[in-house]
Amino acid sequence: MRDHPHDPPTAAEPVPAVWTGRATNRLQWLLAIAGVACVTLGIELAVNGSWTSGIVPLLMSVIGCVAAGLLMLYGTLAFVHVSVRVDSDGVEVRCGHIGLPRRRIPLSHVVGAEFAPRVTPRQWGGWGYRWLPEKGTAVVVRRGEGLIVTLGDGRTFTVTVDDAEAAVRAIRDLLRPAGGGTGAPAQI
């Protein structure tokens, strides 16, 4: 029995039928505040802007500030946290408060799972939903442990999530043949 509910299950404990995990990055809220500031500046320019320099420069300033602010807001709020669910259907990754972007990987496409003790935004070129030709696809919301899912076509999908070791055990348990054996025919 585990001493604390957040302790990872030991090898002797059964793997749950549905595993869920989450990772959060509170630093992203600061970037969201910057997005709100840009939108506010755009609205302020639209309402109180000086029309002496002409409508085109003012309109470009307003649209630029509002667009930049909205992009910053979506780009940060979408990656404040990530939720991962592993069940008999597959692996599902949902980002942010509305669950977008979302990635569903059917279990039939998964050939393996590995624990990554240290995934950093620097390895992937920043936070967010990332793709690198030589590495695969990733959802990186913070620095720390992660789950690497290997797909049947050789590609990988990495996601930063708390208790990634338990996710790896859950995926490996689901990939094991129903009899628990190696899949080789029995010797008589």
N, C-alpha and C positions, 0 to 999 in steps of 0.2 A: 504494500500500500504506500502511496506517496505521502510525504509529510506536508506538502504544500500543494494546492491545486494547480499551480503553474509549473511545478517540477515535471520534467519529461518522464514518460512512462519508462519503466525498466524493461529489459528484454523479456522478463517473465510475464509482464502484464499483457493482456490482450490488446490488440490494436483496435481502436474504435471503428465502426462501420463508416462513420462520417467524421473526417478531421477538418477542423476550421482553425485558421490562424489569421493574424493581423500584424501589421507594422505601421507605425505612425511617425511622422516628422513634424514636430511643432514649429520648427524654423520656417517652414513654408508659410505660416500665418503672417510672418513679417513681410514676405513678398506679396501676399494678398493685400495687405494694408497699402503697400506701394501702388498696387493696381487700383485700389479705391481712390487713392490720392490723384492718380492720373485721370480717372473718370471725373472726379470732382473738379479738377483743374479745367478739363474740357467743358464741363457745364458752366463753370464760372466764366470762362472766356466767351461762351455763347451768350450768356445773360448780360455780362458787364463789359464785354470786349469793346475796344475802341474801333469804330468803323472808319477812322480817318485814313488808314493805310489801304483800305479797299476790302471788298467782301471775299475775294479769293484767298488772300493770306489768312484772314480770320477763319474762314470755313476750313481751310487746310489744317490750321492749328487745332480747331475744335475736333474735327474728325480724327486727326492724328492722336490727340490726347485720349479721346474716348476709345478708339480702337486699341491703342496700346494698353490702356487700363483694362479693357475687357479681356484681351489676350492674356495679360498677366494674371488676372483673376481666374480665368479658366485653367490656365497652365499650372497655377499653384494649387487651387482648390481641388483639382482633379487628382493631385498627387500628394495630398496631405496624409492620406493613409491608403493602404491596400488591404483587401480581404482575400484570403485564399480558402477554397473549399476543395477537399479531396473526398470523392465517394466512388461508388462502383461505376458511375457513368464517366468519370474523368476528373480533370483538374480545372477549376474555374477561378479566374483572377478578376476581381472587380476593383476599380480605382475610385477614390474620392467618395463624396457623399451621395452622389446619384448613380454610382456604379459604372461610370463611363470614363475611359474606355474599358471594355470588358473582353476577356479572352477565355474561350472554352476549348479545352483540349480533350477530345474523347480518349478514354482509356485504351481503346484499340490502337491509337496512334503513339502511345507511350511505350518505350522499350526499357526505360530505366530512370532512376532518380539518384541524385547525389547531394550530399550536404556540402555547402560552401561556407566555411567558417568566417570568411571576411569578403564581403562584396562592398565595393565603394563606388560612389558616383564617378569618381575619376577613371575607374576602369572602363566605364561605359560612356564617358563623355558627358556626364551630367545626370541630373535627376529626371525622372519621368519614364515614358515608354521609349525605349531605345532599341536601335538595330545597328549591328556592326557585321559586315559580311563575314569576317573571320571568326566571330564569336557567337552570333545568333541574335536572339531577341531577349530583352529584359525589361522588367518593371522595377525601377530602383527608386524607393522613396526615402531611404536613409542608408547609412553605413552600418554594416553588421552582417549577421548570418543570413544565409539565403538558401534557396532550394533551386537545384538545376534539374530540369526535366529533359531527358533525351528522347527525341522523337524518332519514329521509324525511318524517316528519310535522312537521318544523321544530324538534323538541326537541333539546337538546344533552346530552351526557354528558361530564363533565370528570373527569380523574383525574390526580393528581400522580404522576409517574414520571420516573426518571432517563432521560436521552437521549430525551426526548419528540420531538425533531426527527426522529430515525431512525424512530420509530413513525409519525409523520405521513407520511414518505416511503414507508414500507411500505404504509400504508393507501391512499395515493394511487396507488401502483404497482398494487395489487390492484384498485382501482376503474377503472383505465384499460382501455379495450377491448382484447381479445386481440391485435388487429393492431397496437396501439400508436398508431393514428391517432386522429382526433378523433371518429370515429363517423359522420362525414358520408359520403354515397355518393361514390364516386370519379367524377371528371369524365373523360369520354372525349373 
